[in-house]
Amino acid sequence: MSRRWVAISDETESARELPEPYDIGKPIDRGIKFKQYVYENRVHVGVAIIFLLYPFLYAGLVGLPVVGEIFGAFLPATRFMVVVIYLGLFAVSFDFISGYTGYLSFGHAAFFGVGAYFVILATHPEKFFWLPADTPFMITMLLGATLALIVAILIGLVSFRLSGVYFAMITLGFAQIMYELIRHWDWIGANPTDGPTTQLGEGYRIGVPYVDQLSVELGLIHGTSIDNVLGLGFDIGPRIVSFIALGMVAFVAYLMMQRIIHSPFGRVMIAIRENEERARAIGYNVYWYKIWAFAISGFFGGIAGALFAGYSRSISPENSFFFLVTADALITAIIGGLGTLAGAMYGMAFYQWLEDLLSTAADGGIVTFLRDYVPESIYTADLFGISMEAFVNSAVDGRAGLYLGIVFVLFVLFVPNGILGTVRDRIGGKAAERLPAHLDRYIRVLRRR
């Protein structure tokens, strides 16, 4: 009998006290067939399909007569949903380490920045002599993520000597060192403060490397567009194609992280979060488990940064290495539900929806809606010395960060488990496991009626 089974079965009292959901000795069935896997994860599949179809649903709803403008004002535009994908994946990678080991990584932006910068600089022939400038994006993305993994290991070797707030502060310190280094390193480019841009003449390609027929280009200018899809008479623009391609990569990355969480390795991560001393007492080298969890988290943070760079084609220290990038991931992970993995993606979707709602973009936003459809006599009329126009301009337009902060405080006070965590509490378990049973019960009730 292996050490793990002996320790958990009968040799230590502390191991037997581990709560059932976090039983690190629970065997994992690795022989689940594909159809059964899809059936058991139909909630994840359903959410993925909704995300995939969202641009088409949005275009259809916005195009409706009369009510289309209302949908345009209150639904997030596709350009915001593209941001949800790569920043949401980054927030998920942050939740992987912080939510499942209990160690808050305030320097997580370092891995996002490493992945992003590597993808951009890989198109500069003079930067990496061993890497051809035309190396496919899928390969440079993995190389950048691997470099982020190595950086995470190096940071973790020092940082995991500490715990609690000291760990959070030292990771923040490492990230700030890298931020200042990148901002002033002439090797990066002529103006490192502004950041580099790609020298690739075409869009980055997602798909099978070296097979153009099985790849699509990212971006609005160089991106791939599909005309007369399946002979149905409608076209798919480059933004939607990029949304789908980025979403597929993010979904695969999410499934990989989820699989790790549900593996014996992931159960040890959760045991460390619940009681690190107990996990150490039953024989696990928690130091190296934490380092490898940190490395995996850094790898997927690098993937998120590479997707961001591949779509935007230019980066700067402020939107990659800056500590506020980590702060956004922290806030959205808490709003979505820390320690739920998928909750971080929902939290980022909420944040981008709020930003779109309070923006003045031509393709949506409540500010534009009010300015265009509220009668001018009402919009400019004074009420107690202030008009609706003045209120919108000063308290609504572009104030997404303000209201996100308010929402964050309210969530911490009244919904501490976040959106997905609260749903799990209400249905008595994980949504992917319990929600289908609830839906089946409701369907049976409706059929009886």
C-alpha positions in Angstrom: 0.0 0.0 0.0 1.4 3.4 -0.9 2.4 6.0 1.6 -0.5 8.2 0.6 -3.1 5.6 1.2 -1.6 4.4 4.5 -1.4 7.9 5.8 -4.9 8.8 4.9 -6.6 5.5 5.8 -5.4 4.7 9.3 -2.2 6.1 10.5 -2.9 9.7 11.3 -5.8 11.2 13.2 -5.3 14.6 11.4 -5.7 13.0 8.0 -9.0 11.4 9.0 -10.3 14.8 10.0 -10.0 16.2 6.5 -13.5 17.1 5.2 -14.8 14.8 2.6 -14.7 17.3 -0.4 -11.0 17.7 0.3 -10.0 14.1 0.9 -6.6 14.1 -0.8 -6.7 10.3 -0.9 -9.9 10.0 -2.9 -9.3 7.9 -6.0 -9.8 9.5 -9.3 -11.4 7.6 -12.2 -9.2 8.2 -15.2 -11.2 5.9 -17.5 -14.3 8.1 -18.0 -15.4 8.0 -21.6 -15.7 11.1 -23.6 -19.5 11.0 -23.8 -19.8 10.5 -20.1 -17.3 13.3 -19.5 -19.3 15.7 -21.6 -22.5 14.6 -19.9 -21.1 15.1 -16.4 -19.6 18.5 -17.4 -22.6 19.7 -19.4 -22.8 22.9 -17.4 -19.3 23.8 -18.5 -20.1 22.8 -22.1 -23.3 24.8 -22.0 -21.5 27.9 -20.7 -18.9 27.5 -23.4 -21.6 27.3 -26.1 -23.2 30.5 -24.7 -19.9 32.3 -24.9 -19.3 31.0 -28.4 -22.7 32.2 -29.6 -22.7 35.4 -27.7 -21.5 37.7 -30.6 -24.3 36.3 -32.8 -26.9 36.7 -30.1 -25.7 40.2 -29.3 -25.8 41.2 -33.0 -29.4 39.8 -33.4 -30.7 41.5 -30.2 -29.1 44.8 -31.1 -30.6 44.6 -34.6 -34.1 44.3 -33.4 -36.5 47.2 -34.1 -37.5 49.4 -31.2 -35.8 47.4 -28.4 -32.5 47.0 -30.1 -31.1 50.2 -28.7 -32.0 49.1 -25.2 -30.1 45.8 -25.7 -27.2 47.7 -27.1 -27.1 49.9 -24.0 -27.3 47.2 -21.4 -25.5 44.2 -23.0 -21.7 44.2 -23.3 -20.4 44.7 -26.8 -18.3 42.0 -28.4 -15.1 44.1 -28.1 -15.5 44.0 -24.3 -16.1 40.3 -24.4 -12.8 39.8 -26.2 -11.1 41.4 -23.2 -13.1 39.1 -20.9 -11.3 36.1 -22.5 -7.7 36.9 -22.0 -8.1 38.9 -18.8 -10.6 36.4 -17.5 -8.1 33.6 -18.1 -5.5 35.6 -16.2 -7.9 36.0 -13.3 -8.5 32.2 -13.4 -4.7 31.6 -13.3 -4.6 33.9 -10.3 -7.4 32.0 -8.6 -5.6 28.7 -9.3 -2.8 29.6 -6.8 -4.5 32.1 -4.5 -7.9 30.4 -4.2 -6.7 26.8 -3.9 -3.6 27.1 -1.8 -4.6 30.3 0.2 -1.4 32.2 -0.9 -2.3 35.5 -2.4 0.1 36.3 -5.2 0.1 40.1 -5.5 2.9 39.9 -8.1 1.0 37.8 -10.6 1.2 40.5 -13.3 4.8 39.5 -13.8 3.8 36.3 -15.5 1.2 38.0 -17.6 3.9 40.5 -18.7 6.5 37.8 -19.5 4.1 36.0 -21.8 3.0 39.2 -23.5 6.5 40.6 -24.0 7.9 37.3 -25.3 5.3 37.0 -28.0 5.9 40.6 -29.2 9.7 40.5 -29.0 9.8 37.1 -30.7 9.0 39.0 -34.0 12.1 41.1 -33.6 14.9 39.1 -35.3 17.7 40.8 -33.3 16.2 39.8 -29.9 16.3 36.1 -30.0 18.9 34.8 -32.5 17.8 31.2 -32.0 14.1 31.8 -32.7 13.0 32.7 -36.3 10.9 35.8 -36.5 8.2 34.0 -38.4 7.8 31.3 -35.7 4.1 30.5 -35.4 2.2 32.2 -32.6 1.1 29.0 -31.0 4.7 28.0 -30.5 5.8 31.4 -29.2 2.8 31.5 -26.9 3.9 28.2 -25.3 7.5 29.3 -25.2 6.4 32.5 -23.5 4.3 30.6 -21.0 7.2 28.3 -20.3 9.4 31.3 -19.6 6.7 32.6 -17.2 6.7 29.1 -15.5 10.5 29.3 -15.0 10.2 32.9 -13.6 7.4 31.6 -11.2 9.7 28.8 -10.0 12.5 31.3 -9.3 10.2 33.7 -7.5 8.6 30.8 -5.6 11.9 29.4 -4.3 12.3 32.6 -2.3 8.7 33.7 -1.7 7.4 30.4 -0.3 9.9 30.7 2.6 7.3 33.1 3.9 3.5 33.0 4.3 0.5 35.2 4.8 0.9 38.9 4.1 4.7 38.5 3.9 4.3 36.2 0.9 1.9 38.6 -0.8 4.3 41.5 -0.2 7.4 39.7 -1.5 5.6 38.6 -4.7 4.5 42.2 -5.2 8.1 43.3 -4.7 9.4 40.9 -7.3 6.7 42.1 -9.8 7.6 45.8 -9.2 11.3 45.0 -9.7 10.4 43.5 -13.1 8.1 46.4 -13.9 10.8 49.0 -13.3 13.4 46.8 -15.2 11.2 46.6 -18.2 10.3 50.3 -18.2 14.0 51.3 -18.4 15.7 48.4 -20.2 17.0 49.7 -23.6 17.2 46.2 -24.9 13.4 46.1 -25.1 13.3 49.0 -27.6 14.1 52.6 -28.4 11.4 53.7 -25.9 10.9 51.0 -23.4 8.5 53.1 -21.3 5.9 52.9 -24.1 6.6 49.3 -24.8 7.3 47.3 -28.0 5.1 46.6 -31.0 5.1 43.6 -33.2 7.1 43.5 -36.4 4.9 40.9 -37.9 3.4 42.1 -41.1 0.3 39.9 -40.7 -1.9 38.9 -37.8 -0.9 36.3 -35.3 -2.4 33.0 -36.1 -4.2 30.6 -33.8 -4.6 27.1 -35.0 -2.3 24.4 -36.3 1.2 25.7 -36.7 2.5 25.9 -40.3 -1.0 25.0 -41.7 -2.7 28.2 -42.8 -5.9 26.4 -43.8 -6.3 25.3 -40.1 -5.5 28.7 -38.6 -7.1 32.1 -38.3 -5.5 35.5 -37.9 -6.2 37.7 -34.8 -7.0 41.4 -34.8 -9.3 43.9 -36.4 -7.0 45.0 -39.2 -5.2 41.8 -40.1 -7.8 39.4 -38.7 -9.5 36.7 -40.6 -13.1 37.2 -41.8 -15.4 34.4 -43.1 -17.8 35.2 -45.9 -21.1 33.3 -46.5 -20.7 30.9 -43.6 -21.9 27.4 -44.6 -23.7 29.0 -47.5 -26.2 30.6 -45.2 -25.6 34.1 -46.5 -24.1 35.8 -43.5 -20.5 36.8 -42.8 -18.3 36.6 -39.7 -16.1 39.7 -39.2 -12.5 39.6 -37.8 -13.6 40.6 -34.3 -15.9 37.6 -33.9 -13.4 35.3 -35.5 -10.8 36.5 -33.0 -13.3 36.1 -30.1 -14.0 32.5 -31.1 -10.3 31.6 -31.6 -9.2 33.3 -28.3 -12.1 31.7 -26.5 -11.1 28.2 -27.7 -7.6 28.6 -26.3 -8.9 30.0 -23.0 -11.4 27.2 -22.7 -8.7 24.5 -23.2 -6.5 26.2 -20.7 -9.4 26.4 -18.2 -10.1 22.7 -18.7 -6.5 21.8 -18.0 -6.5 23.8 -14.8 -9.8 22.2 -13.7 -8.3 18.8 -14.4 -5.3 19.6 -12.3 -7.5 20.8 -9.5 -9.5 17.5 -9.5 -6.3 15.4 -9.6 -4.4 14.1 -6.5 -2.1 17.1 -6.9 -5.0 19.5 -6.7 -6.3 17.8 -3.7 -3.0 18.4 -1.9 -3.3 22.0 -2.9 -6.7 22.2 -1.2 -5.3 20.4 1.8 -2.6 23.0 2.1 -5.3 25.7 2.0 -7.4 24.0 4.6 -4.5 23.1 7.0 -1.0 23.3 5.8 0.5 21.8 9.0 -1.8 18.8 8.7 -0.8 18.2 5.1 2.9 18.4 6.1 2.3 16.0 9.1 1.0 13.2 6.8 4.2 13.3 4.8 3.7 15.8 1.9 6.5 18.2 1.0 4.2 21.2 0.9 7.0 23.5 -0.1 7.5 21.9 -3.5 3.8 21.4 -4.0 3.3 25.1 -3.5 6.2 25.9 -5.9 4.8 23.7 -8.6 1.3 25.1 -8.1 2.8 28.6 -8.4 4.6 27.5 -11.6 1.5 26.1 -13.2 -0.4 29.3 -12.3 2.4 31.3 -13.8 2.3 29.2 -17.0 -1.4 29.9 -17.6 -0.8 33.6 -16.7 1.8 33.6 -19.4 -0.8 32.1 -21.8 -3.2 34.9 -21.0 -0.5 37.5 -21.6 0.4 36.0 -24.9 -3.3 36.0 -26.0 -3.5 39.7 -25.0 -0.4 40.6 -27.0 -1.4 38.5 -30.0 -4.7 40.3 -30.3 -3.5 43.9 -29.5 -0.1 43.6 -31.3 1.4 46.1 -28.9 2.0 46.2 -25.2 3.4 48.5 -22.5 4.6 48.0 -18.9 1.4 49.6 -17.6 -1.0 47.1 -19.2 1.2 44.1 -18.5 3.6 44.2 -15.6 1.9 46.9 -13.5 0.6 45.8 -10.1 -2.9 47.1 -10.9 -3.2 44.3 -13.5 -3.0 41.9 -10.5 -5.4 44.1 -8.6 -8.1 43.7 -11.3 -7.6 39.9 -11.2 -7.9 39.9 -7.4 -11.1 42.0 -7.4 -12.8 40.0 -10.1 -11.8 36.7 -8.5 -13.3 37.7 -5.2 -16.5 39.0 -6.9 -16.8 35.8 -8.9 -15.9 33.6 -6.0 -12.3 32.9 -4.8 -11.5 29.2 -4.9 -14.0 28.4 -7.6 -11.8 28.8 -10.7 -14.7 29.6 -13.1 -15.9 32.3 -10.8 -12.9 34.5 -11.8 -14.1 34.4 -15.4 -17.6 35.5 -14.3 -16.2 38.2 -12.2 -14.2 39.6 -15.2 -17.4 39.4 -17.3 -19.2 41.4 -14.7 -16.4 44.0 -14.6 -16.3 44.4 -18.4 -20.1 44.6 -18.5 -20.0 47.4 -16.0 -17.3 49.2 -17.9 -19.2 48.9 -21.1 -22.4 50.0 -19.4 -20.8 53.2 -18.2 -18.8 54.0 -21.3 -19.6 56.4 -24.1 -18.8 54.0 -26.9 -20.7 54.4 -30.2 -21.9 50.8 -30.1 -23.5 50.8 -26.6 -23.4 52.2 -23.1 -26.1 53.7 -20.9 -24.5 57.1 -21.2 -24.9 57.2 -25.0 -28.4 55.8 -24.6 -29.5 58.5 -22.2 -28.0 61.3 -24.4 -29.7 60.0 -27.5 -33.1 59.0 -26.3 -33.9 61.1 -23.2 -35.7 64.3 -24.4 -33.4 67.3 -24.2 -35.9 69.2 -22.1 -35.6 66.5 -19.4 -31.9 65.8 -19.9 -30.8 69.4 -19.4 -33.5 70.5 -16.9 -32.2 71.5 -13.4 -33.5 69.7 -10.4 -32.2 71.1 -7.0 -29.4 72.8 -8.8 -28.2 69.8 -10.8 -29.3 68.5 -14.2 -29.3 64.9 -15.5 -26.7 65.9 -18.0 -24.3 67.2 -15.3 -24.9 64.1 -13.1 -24.2 61.7 -16.1 -21.1 63.6 -17.1 -19.6 63.7 -13.5 -20.9 60.5 -11.8 -21.6 58.0 -14.6 -19.5 58.6 -17.7 -16.3 56.6 -17.5 -16.7 55.8 -13.8 -16.6 52.0 -14.0 -13.7 51.8 -11.6 -15.6 53.8 -8.9 -18.7 51.5 -9.1 -16.6 48.4 -9.3 -15.0 49.5 -6.0 -18.4 50.0 -4.5 -19.6 46.6 -5.7 -16.4 45.0 -4.4 -17.0 46.4 -0.9 -20.6 45.2 -1.0 -19.5 41.7 -2.1 -16.9 41.5 0.7 -19.5 42.5 3.3 -22.6 40.7 2.1 -21.6 38.1 -0.5 -18.1 37.0 0.8 -18.2 33.8 -1.2 -18.7 35.6 -4.5 -21.2 34.9 -7.3 -20.3 31.3 -8.0 -19.5 30.5 -4.4 -22.9 31.7 -3.3 -24.6 29.7 -6.0 -22.7 26.6 -4.7 -23.9 27.3 -1.2 -27.5 27.6 -2.4 -27.6 24.4 -4.4 -25.5 22.4 -2.0 -22.4 21.7 -4.0 -20.5 22.6 -7.2 -22.7 24.0 -10.0 -21.3 21.5 -12.5 -22.4 18.7 -10.3 -25.6 19.9 -8.6 -27.1 22.2 -11.1 -28.0 19.5 -13.7 -29.9 17.6 -11.0 -31.8 20.7 -10.0 -32.7 21.5 -13.6 -33.8 17.9 -14.2 -36.1 18.1 -11.2 -37.6 21.3 -12.4 -38.1 19.9 -15.9 -39.9 16.8 -14.4 -42.1 19.1 -12.4 -43.0 21.2 -15.4 -43.8 18.0 -17.4 -46.2 16.8 -14.7 -48.1 20.1 -15.0 
